[in-house]
Amino acid sequence: MFSSHSIARTARGASTLVAALSTSLMLLAAPVIEADEAAGASPNTGDAVSGADAQAQTTQSGPGASPATQGASQGQLATVVVTAQRLNVARAGIETQTGASTYTITSEAISATPGGQNVPLNQVLLQAPDVVQDSFGQLHVRADHNDLQYRLNGIILPEGISVFGQTLSPRLISSLSLITGALPAEYGLRTAGIIDLTTGSGLLQPGGYVSMYGGSHGTFQPAAEYGGSVGSFSYYLTGDYKEDDLGIESPDGSSNPLHDFTRQAHVFSYFENIIDPSNRLSAIFGTSNDSFQIPNQRGLEPSLGYDVLGQTTFLSDYLNETQRELATYGILSWQHSEGPLNWQTSLSARYTSLHFAPDYLGDLLFNGIAQNAFKDDTAIAWQTDASYKLSDAHTVRAGLYYQHDSADSDTTSQVLPINAAGMQTSDLPLTVIDNGTQAQEIESVYLQDEWKVLTPLTLNYGLRFDHYSAYSSGSQLSPRVNFVWQLGSGTTVHGGYSRYYTPPPFELVAGETFSKFAGTSALPPGSVTQDTRPIAERANYYDFGVQQKLLENALTLGIDSYYEQAQHLIDEGQFGAPIILTPFNYRYGLIGGIEFTGNYTVKDLSFYANLSFQAAHGKDVESSQFNFNQQQLDYIADNYIHLDHEGRVASSGGVSYSWRGSQFSVDYIFGTGLRDDLVLPDGFTIPNGDHTPSYVQVNLGLSHVFALSGASALTARFDVINLLDKEYQIRGGTGIGVFAPQWGARRGLFGGLEWQF
């Protein structure tokens, strides 16, 4: 188990991807010839705690077909299915996870959990070990801030700007793997966690469904999916729409927060054509369009003493801020597999935009600045990965990656004039326009060898080179070495060392010219004006773990430890009302932790549990210093502080049981809380010196499948999220890069029907 200009840019970015997709679809046409012998899959050498192979399915010919035609059609389909399965195995073999920690969740496991495929992807990932939740749907894996790389069928999806929009839906997933630890050389740039999604297939999972889901918080969520094939061409489509009154976490812990409505729409499609037994062409297209109201805290009045056009009061209940996020992406891939050689080459593109619209009067009175902010990023990438089996003992893998980004950052800010004594000199707001563009280039190459030294011992070693150029630039040659030792009696030991190089998140780096704000309420006297651009993080990463299978492999237990020494550690924070994260560097960083995992499956019963302990510290802020006050900078320069996203203890687990078409499930998440500032009795504040209280959230799910005529079925489900109605904080409102408090969702009752056909 377990604005106008912004719309024009959106259209240009989307049209580029649509044109690429249209071209790819014209190429997806060629007959398949008879498949050769299926290749065997290499064993999973990571800490895979759950998983399932895709099951081939066949479709019936229409009643008007003759028996001979039916037989030919089914025979061709069977050949295509075998070829697709063999190519899937070959594609998976291009990558290696030797020595890494891999946690796999299948679509069946997602469906069996409370909420099933109706929950956002981050809620699914919270059930994996050492994953800590944050506000705006953020996740922290192994105490890193974001630093996550998403892949679709092994292809890197270029990064976007989205903060709390969920671009990828669990509906498109056939299986999900979270890969962490000391990673092999093929994984780079973002290394805290690789989230590799294997997408659904119309060939292997034909048919579809229509569903309706809803309940508490005004939730209304229809969705549909359909897949099929015609000869060697197959297609898979899924989409959903959602609206509710709890778009972002509540700022006050109430179950009905003020001004928190959201609308979200997501579409995904996958097309594939098997050209011959050795070649496959595929195309992916997806888009998400999400709009959010920014929820208001109740009963607050401005405390800065500003006067805007004669008005000094403004009740926070009436603030009207909104944010819209758009993401569109496309991928075209060609895979070749013949004999000892397997390779896949892909072109990908992604356009993302974010538009924050302020409440001009309210934001000026509360914050001293009201900023209309628009950011967008267009990324185009080329990725090629290959594996070659030199002998029974050696498999060589190599690859390259190139990415070009072009970003725009446009802000129009209302501010108030301030004199050298810090006093407001006029109640008439000033307008500051600050627009800019920037480009980024990333180039990466790697070479590695997987060496079966002995029958039970596999060693993977290699080198990776990364270079980037943007607001800053740099490069690094990174050695990697990992091992897996299969001992007797179901015991597996793994470990490794990886040198990491992580460029700063280009799409989030601020492009503002701060001198434009001098003498205004946005930059009053005494403010820190230093603004060193963020630079790349460099780290040494060590990992060691043991996995033990018991009870005829029904029970799997695991323990994993990790330690990271970082220079120029990258962190992120929200330093103003626009919900746009800003990256900065600590000169030094130390992160470490230990994880315990368990999984038990027997017949219709499955159980899993994860427990993790982590510590994360940073020292000496060396970039984006304007976001801090001088007292904070002075303290952090001399002391290691807890990182704001550190979750000292985290746990997740669940139970699922199937009985006569019914599925019962319970799961939970536990955390000791993210960081808050600690105010000492003498009034001195230690940044991130305290933490929010611990919490536990328990969820309950029940579903039943009713068989209908033919192959159709109707599934009814009922879910309770936060069964105990636990009122808990995710963020307390203080700490480095924390702008406002956020609370977890209160108890919600949800239900739905799904017609499968």
ZAMARGU-4260 file (C-alpha; in steps of 0.2 Angstrom, whole numbers, plus 5000, padded with zeros to 4 digits):
<rodrens>
0) 5000/5000/5000 | 5005/5009/5009 | 4984/5196/4918 | 4982/5201/4899 | 5001/5200/4895
5) 5001/5184/4905 | 4987/5176/4895 | 4997/5180/4879 | 5012/5172/4886 | 5002/5157/4891
10) 4995/5155/4874 | 5013/5156/4866 | 5020/5143/4877 | 5005/5131/4875 | 5005/5133/4856
15) 5023/5128/4855 | 5019/5112/4865 | 5004/5108/4855 | 5013/5110/4838 | 5027/5098/4845
20) 5013/5086/4850 | 5004/5087/4833 | 5020/5083/4824 | 5024/5068/4835 | 5007/5061/4832
25) 5009/5061/4813 | 5024/5050/4816 | 5015/5038/4827 | 5010/5026/4813 | 5019/5010/4807
30) 5015/4992/4807 | 5022/4981/4820 | 5031/4965/4815 | 5032/4949/4825 | 5040/4951/4842
35) 5056/4942/4847 | 5059/4933/4863 | 5055/4943/4878 | 5070/4949/4888 | 5071/4945/4906
40) 5070/4959/4920 | 5084/4962/4931 | 5081/4960/4949 | 5076/4975/4960 | 5091/4980/4970
45) 5084/4994/4980 | 5073/4994/4996 | 5057/4991/4986 | 5044/4989/4999 | 5029/4986/4988
50) 5026/4984/4969 | 5017/4974/4956 | 5021/4970/4938 | 5009/4977/4924 | 4996/4964/4919
55) 4993/4962/4901 | 4975/4963/4896 | 4966/4959/4879 | 4951/4966/4871 | 4937/4957/4862
60) 4933/4959/4844 | 4916/4966/4838 | 4902/4954/4836 | 4902/4958/4817 | 4919/4950/4814
65) 4921/4933/4807 | 4930/4920/4818 | 4945/4921/4806 | 4946/4940/4808 | 4944/4939/4826
70) 4958/4926/4828 | 4970/4937/4817 | 4965/4952/4827 | 4968/4944/4844 | 4984/4936/4838
75) 4991/4953/4832 | 4985/4961/4848 | 4994/4947/4858 | 5010/4951/4848 | 5009/4969/4852
80) 5006/4966/4870 | 5021/4955/4872 | 5032/4968/4863 | 5026/4982/4874 | 5029/4972/4889
85) 5047/4968/4883 | 5050/4986/4879 | 5044/4991/4896 | 5056/4979/4904 | 5070/4986/4893
90) 5066/5004/4897 | 5067/5000/4915 | 5084/4992/4913 | 5091/5008/4906 | 5091/5015/4923
95) 5099/5007/4938 | 5095/5009/4957 | 5109/4999/4963 | 5113/5005/4981 | 5099/5017/4981
100) 5084/5016/4992 | 5068/5013/4982 | 5050/5014/4988 | 5037/5009/4976 | 5018/5012/4976
105) 5007/5004/4963 | 4990/5011/4956 | 4981/4997/4965 | 4989/5002/4982 | 4984/5020/4978
110) 4966/5015/4975 | 4966/5005/4991 | 4970/5020/5002 | 4957/5033/5009 | 4953/5045/4995
115) 4961/5034/4982 | 4966/5043/4966 | 4955/5058/4971 | 4969/5065/4983 | 4983/5076/4977
120) 5000/5067/4973 | 5008/5075/4988 | 4996/5065/4999 | 5001/5049/4991 | 5019/5053/4994
125) 5017/5056/5012 | 5015/5038/5015 | 5033/5035/5010 | 5047/5034/5023 | 5055/5050/5029
130) 5043/5062/5019 | 5037/5077/5029 | 5022/5088/5024 | 5023/5107/5023 | 5011/5121/5018
135) 5006/5124/5000 | 5007/5105/4996 | 5026/5105/4998 | 5035/5090/5003 | 5052/5087/5011
140) 5061/5071/5008 | 5076/5067/5020 | 5076/5084/5027 | 5079/5093/5011 | 5069/5108/5005
145) 5060/5102/4989 | 5075/5097/4978 | 5064/5084/4970 | 5065/5078/4952 | 5050/5071/4943
150) 5051/5059/4929 | 5038/5051/4917 | 5043/5034/4911 | 5061/5038/4915 | 5061/5055/4907
155) 5065/5071/4917 | 5051/5083/4918 | 5059/5101/4918 | 5055/5111/4934 | 5041/5123/4935
160) 5036/5138/4946 | 5020/5130/4954 | 5019/5132/4973 | 5003/5123/4978 | 4996/5118/4961
165) 4997/5099/4958 | 5002/5097/4940 | 5003/5078/4940 | 4988/5068/4946 | 4989/5051/4954
170) 4976/5045/4940 | 4990/5044/4927 | 5001/5033/4937 | 5003/5014/4934 | 5016/5014/4947
175) 5027/5027/4957 | 5044/5025/4964 | 5053/5036/4976 | 5071/5034/4974 | 5082/5042/4988
180) 5099/5039/4996 | 5117/5038/4988 | 5111/5039/4969 | 5120/5031/4954 | 5127/5043/4942
185) 5112/5044/4930 | 5103/5054/4943 | 5108/5072/4946 | 5103/5091/4948 | 5089/5087/4960
190) 5094/5073/4972 | 5084/5073/4988 | 5071/5062/4979 | 5068/5055/4962 | 5049/5053/4959
195) 5048/5041/4944 | 5031/5039/4938 | 5026/5025/4926 | 5011/5031/4916 | 4995/5021/4912
200) 4994/5013/4895 | 4979/5010/4883 | 4987/4994/4877 | 4990/4986/4894 | 4976/4994/4903
205) 4962/4996/4890 | 4945/5003/4894 | 4940/5017/4906 | 4929/5025/4919 | 4919/5040/4923
210) 4918/5045/4942 | 4911/5058/4953 | 4918/5062/4970 | 4914/5076/4983 | 4909/5080/5000
215) 4915/5091/5014 | 4922/5109/5011 | 4911/5110/4996 | 4921/5098/4986 | 4915/5093/4968
220) 4927/5082/4958 | 4922/5073/4942 | 4935/5063/4933 | 4937/5052/4918 | 4949/5040/4910
225) 4950/5030/4894 | 4963/5020/4885 | 4963/5008/4870 | 4973/5003/4855 | 4971/5001/4836
230) 4984/4989/4829 | 5001/4994/4835 | 4995/5012/4840 | 4988/5014/4858 | 4982/5029/4867
235) 4978/5034/4886 | 4968/5049/4891 | 4964/5055/4909 | 4957/5071/4916 | 4949/5079/4931
240) 4941/5095/4938 | 4940/5100/4956 | 4933/5114/4966 | 4931/5117/4984 | 4932/5129/4998
245) 4949/5123/5005 | 4961/5127/4992 | 4976/5131/5003 | 4979/5127/5021 | 4968/5136/5034
250) 4977/5150/5042 | 4968/5149/5058 | 4963/5130/5061 | 4945/5132/5056 | 4936/5120/5045
255) 4928/5134/5035 | 4942/5147/5032 | 4938/5164/5024 | 4942/5167/5006 | 4949/5150/5001
260) 4940/5144/4985 | 4949/5135/4972 | 4946/5128/4954 | 4958/5116/4947 | 4958/5106/4930
265) 4971/5093/4925 | 4972/5083/4908 | 4985/5070/4903 | 4987/5060/4888 | 5000/5046/4882
270) 5001/5040/4864 | 5012/5025/4859 | 5016/5017/4843 | 5026/5001/4842 | 5036/5002/4825
275) 5044/4985/4826 | 5050/4973/4840 | 5065/4984/4843 | 5058/5002/4842 | 5044/5012/4850
280) 5039/5030/4848 | 5029/5038/4861 | 5021/5056/4865 | 5015/5063/4882 | 5005/5079/4883
285) 4998/5087/4899 | 4991/5103/4906 | 4985/5110/4923 | 4976/5126/4926 | 4973/5130/4944
290) 4967/5146/4953 | 4967/5150/4971 | 4960/5163/4983 | 4972/5167/4997 | 4964/5163/5014
295) 4962/5177/5027 | 4966/5177/5045 | 4951/5184/5055 | 4950/5199/5065 | 4967/5207/5062
300) 4971/5226/5060 | 4987/5234/5052 | 5000/5236/5065 | 5014/5246/5055 | 5005/5263/5057
305) 5004/5267/5038 | 4991/5279/5030 | 4985/5276/5013 | 4974/5290/5005 | 4968/5294/5022
310) 4964/5276/5027 | 4973/5268/5042 | 4962/5253/5046 | 4957/5238/5037 | 4950/5222/5044
315) 4959/5207/5038 | 4943/5197/5034 | 4941/5208/5019 | 4958/5205/5010 | 4956/5199/4992
320) 4972/5191/4986 | 4972/5178/4972 | 4985/5167/4963 | 4984/5157/4947 | 4996/5144/4941
325) 4997/5136/4924 | 5008/5121/4918 | 5009/5114/4901 | 5021/5100/4896 | 5025/5088/4881
330) 5037/5074/4878 | 5042/5065/4862 | 5052/5049/4865 | 5060/5036/4854 | 5066/5019/4862
335) 5077/5006/4854 | 5080/4989/4861 | 5090/4976/4852 | 5102/4963/4859 | 5113/4970/4872
340) 5109/4988/4868 | 5095/4998/4875 | 5093/5017/4873 | 5079/5030/4874 | 5081/5048/4868
345) 5068/5061/4872 | 5063/5080/4868 | 5053/5088/4881 | 5046/5105/4884 | 5037/5113/4899
350) 5029/5130/4901 | 5024/5136/4918 | 5017/5153/4925 | 5012/5160/4941 | 5002/5176/4944
355) 4999/5184/4961 | 4986/5198/4962 | 4986/5208/4978 | 4973/5218/4988 | 4982/5235/4985
360) 4974/5244/5000 | 4975/5230/5012 | 4992/5224/5007 | 4999/5241/5008 | 4992/5244/5026
365) 4997/5227/5032 | 5014/5224/5023 | 5020/5241/5016 | 5020/5234/4999 | 5006/5228/4987
370) 5014/5218/4973 | 5006/5212/4957 | 5019/5198/4952 | 5019/5188/4936 | 5033/5174/4933
375) 5034/5162/4919 | 5047/5150/4913 | 5048/5140/4897 | 5060/5125/4897 | 5066/5114/4883
380) 5076/5099/4886 | 5085/5084/4877 | 5089/5068/4886 | 5097/5052/4880 | 5101/5037/4891
385) 5108/5020/4886 | 5113/5004/4893 | 5125/4991/4885 | 5128/4973/4892 | 5146/4970/4889
390) 5146/4953/4897 | 5137/4943/4911 | 5147/4953/4924 | 5147/4971/4916 | 5133/4983/4911
395) 5138/5000/4905 | 5126/5015/4906 | 5129/5032/4899 | 5118/5047/4895 | 5117/5066/4892
400) 5105/5079/4897 | 5103/5097/4890 | 5090/5110/4896 | 5087/5128/4891 | 5076/5140/4901
405) 5069/5157/4897 | 5061/5166/4911 | 5051/5182/4914 | 5048/5191/4930 | 5037/5206/4930
410) 5031/5215/4945 | 5021/5231/4948 | 5022/5237/4966 | 5013/5250/4976 | 5023/5257/4990
415) 5023/5272/5002 | 5037/5285/5003 | 5048/5285/5019 | 5061/5297/5024 | 5078/5294/5032
420) 5070/5294/5049 | 5058/5280/5044 | 5043/5291/5044 | 5030/5291/5030 | 5030/5307/5021
425) 5014/5305/5010 | 4999/5295/5010 | 4999/5294/4991 | 5006/5277/4985 | 5021/5276/4973
430) 5022/5264/4959 | 5038/5254/4956 | 5039/5243/4940 | 5052/5230/4939 | 5053/5218/4924
435) 5067/5207/4919 | 5071/5192/4909 | 5085/5178/4911 | 5090/5162/4902 | 5098/5147/4909
440) 5108/5133/4901 | 5111/5116/4910 | 5122/5102/4902 | 5125/5085/4911 | 5134/5069/4905
445) 5137/5053/4915 | 5146/5036/4913 | 5144/5021/4924 | 5147/5002/4925 | 5137/4990/4935
450) 5149/4976/4939 | 5143/4959/4947 | 5159/4956/4956 | 5152/4940/4964 | 5135/4931/4962
455) 5128/4940/4978 | 5138/4956/4976 | 5135/4970/4963 | 5145/4986/4962 | 5140/5001/4953
460) 5153/5015/4950 | 5153/5030/4939 | 5156/5048/4935 | 5144/5063/4932 | 5148/5080/4926
465) 5135/5095/4927 | 5137/5113/4922 | 5124/5127/4923 | 5124/5145/4918 | 5111/5157/4924
470) 5110/5171/4937 | 5126/5162/4943 | 5136/5148/4935 | 5147/5133/4939 | 5151/5115/4936
475) 5157/5099/4945 | 5163/5082/4941 | 5155/5070/4954 | 5160/5052/4958 | 5148/5039/4963
480) 5150/5022/4970 | 5136/5010/4977 | 5135/4992/4981 | 5121/4979/4985 | 5126/4962/4994
485) 5113/4949/4994 | 5117/4938/5009 | 5108/4922/5013 | 5091/4920/5022 | 5083/4935/5013
490) 5096/4948/5019 | 5101/4962/5008 | 5114/4975/5012 | 5116/4991/5002 | 5126/5007/5003
495) 5136/5020/4994 | 5144/5037/4992 | 5138/5051/4980 | 5145/5068/4977 | 5131/5079/4973
500) 5129/5096/4963 | 5113/5105/4964 | 5110/5122/4954 | 5099/5134/4963 | 5081/5133/4956
505) 5082/5146/4942 | 5064/5149/4940 | 5062/5155/4958 | 5077/5167/4959 | 5071/5185/4961
510) 5075/5197/4947 | 5070/5213/4957 | 5082/5228/4957 | 5081/5233/4975 | 5088/5251/4973
515) 5071/5255/4965 | 5063/5253/4982 | 5075/5264/4992 | 5066/5276/5003 | 5050/5267/5002
520) 5040/5256/5014 | 5046/5241/5005 | 5064/5245/5010 | 5064/5256/5025 | 5080/5263/5033
525) 5090/5250/5042 | 5085/5236/5031 | 5098/5224/5024 | 5101/5228/5006 | 5114/5215/5002
530) 5108/5203/4988 | 5121/5190/4983 | 5114/5178/4970 | 5111/5160/4975 | 5124/5148/4969
535) 5125/5129/4967 | 5125/5117/4982 | 5139/5104/4983 | 5138/5089/4995 | 5145/5073/5000
540) 5131/5060/5003 | 5133/5043/5012 | 5120/5030/5014 | 5119/5012/5022 | 5105/5001/5024
545) 5099/4983/5027 | 5083/4974/5021 | 5077/4958/5028 | 5063/4947/5021 | 5054/4935/5033
550) 5039/4923/5033 | 5041/4917/5015 | 5044/4934/5009 | 5027/4940/5016 | 5036/4952/5028
555) 5049/4964/5023 | 5059/4975/5036 | 5072/4988/5033 | 5083/5000/5041 | 5092/5014/5032
560) 5104/5028/5037 | 5111/5043/5028 | 5122/5058/5031 | 5125/5073/5021 | 5139/5087/5022
565) 5134/5102/5011 | 5143/5118/5006 | 5131/5132/5000 | 5116/5122/5006 | 5101/5128/4996
570) 5085/5132/5006 | 5069/5141/5001 | 5056/5153/5010 | 5041/5164/5007 | 5047/5181/5012
575) 5032/5191/5007 | 5013/5191/5003 | 5015/5184/4985 | 5016/5165/4988 | 5032/5164/4978
580) 5047/5154/4986 | 5064/5162/4986 | 5080/5152/4987 | 5095/5156/4997 | 5111/5148/5003
585) 5118/5143/5019 | 5137/5142/5018 | 5137/5126/5027 | 5124/5112/5030 | 5123/5096/5040
590) 5109/5083/5037 | 5107/5066/5044 | 5094/5053/5048 | 5088/5035/5050 | 5073/5026/5043
595) 5064/5011/5048 | 5052/5002/5036 | 5040/4987/5037 | 5028/4979/5025 | 5018/4964/5026
600) 5006/4956/5013 | 4997/4940/5014 | 4982/4936/5003 | 4969/4950/5005 | 4978/4959/5019
605) 4992/4971/5018 | 5001/4982/5031 | 5015/4994/5031 | 5023/5006/5043 | 5037/5019/5042
610) 5047/5028/5056 | 5060/5041/5053 | 5072/5052/5063 | 5081/5067/5055 | 5092/5082/5060
615) 5095/5096/5048 | 5106/5112/5051 | 5113/5127/5042 | 5125/5140/5046 | 5129/5157/5039
620) 5117/5164/5026 | 5127/5169/5010 | 5114/5174/4997 | 5097/5183/4996 | 5102/5192/5012
625) 5089/5206/5010 | 5076/5193/5015 | 5083/5193/5033 | 5085/5206/5047 | 5102/5210/5053
630) 5100/5201/5070 | 5096/5185/5061 | 5111/5186/5049 | 5122/5189/5064 | 5116/5175/5074
635) 5116/5162/5059 | 5134/5168/5055 | 5141/5161/5071 | 5128/5147/5075 | 5121/5132/5066
640) 5102/5133/5067 | 5089/5120/5063 | 5082/5121/5045 | 5064/5128/5045 | 5058/5112/5036
645) 5066/5099/5048 | 5054/5086/5055 | 5063/5078/5069 | 5052/5063/5069 | 5039/5057/5056
650) 5029/5041/5054 | 5016/5034/5042 | 5007/5018/5040 | 4991/5009/5035 | 4981/4993/5034
655) 4971/4987/5019 | 4959/4972/5018 | 4949/4965/5004 | 4934/4955/5007 | 4921/4950/4994
660) 4922/4965/4983 | 4924/4977/4998 | 4940/4986/5002 | 4943/4993/5020 | 4958/5004/5023
665) 4965/5015/5037 | 4981/5025/5036 | 4989/5039/5046 | 5003/5052/5046 | 5013/5058/5062
670) 5025/5072/5064 | 5033/5082/5078 | 5031/5098/5069 | 5041/5110/5058 | 5052/5124/5065
675) 5046/5140/5074 | 5057/5154/5081 | 5061/5153/5100 | 5059/5169/5110 | 5070/5169/5125
680) 5064/5177/5142 | 5076/5192/5138 | 5067/5195/5121 | 5081/5188/5111 | 5075/5177/5096
685) 5084/5161/5090 | 5079/5158/5072 | 5070/5141/5070 | 5074/5137/5088 | 5057/5129/5092
690) 5045/5119/5083 | 5026/5117/5081 | 5017/5104/5092 | 5017/5086/5086 | 5001/5079/5077
695) 4993/5064/5070 | 4981/5062/5056 | 4971/5046/5054 | 4961/5043/5038 | 4948/5029/5034
700) 4942/5022/5018 | 4928/5010/5012 | 4924/5005/4995 | 4914/4991/4986 | 4914/4985/4968
705) 4897/4980/4961 | 4898/4969/4945 | 4887/4975/4931 | 4883/4967/4914 | 4897/4962/4903
710) 4914/4969/4909 | 4908/4985/4917 | 4907/4988/4936 | 4902/5001/4948 | 4913/5006/4963
715) 4906/5016/4977 | 4917/5023/4990 | 4916/5033/5007 | 4931/5041/5015 | 4934/5051/5031
720) 4950/5062/5031 | 4956/5067/5048 | 4945/5055/5057 | 4949/5061/5074 | 4946/5080/5068
725) 4964/5084/5075 | 4967/5102/5075 | 4985/5104/5071 | 4997/5117/5064 | 5009/5114/5049
730) 5017/5131/5051 | 5016/5142/5066 | 5019/5159/5057 | 5037/5161/5063 | 5054/5155/5057
735) 5065/5158/5043 | 5055/5160/5027 | 5038/5158/5035 | 5026/5172/5031 | 5009/5166/5039
740) 5003/5151/5049 | 4995/5136/5041 | 4984/5122/5048 | 4980/5105/5043 | 4963/5101/5036
745) 4949/5097/5048 | 4938/5082/5047 | 4930/5079/5030 | 4918/5066/5024 | 4918/5062/5006
750) 4910/5049/4994 | 4909/5045/4976 | 4904/5033/4962 | 4915/5026/4948 | 4908/5017/4933
755) 4921/5006/4925 | 4919/5000/4907
</rodrens>
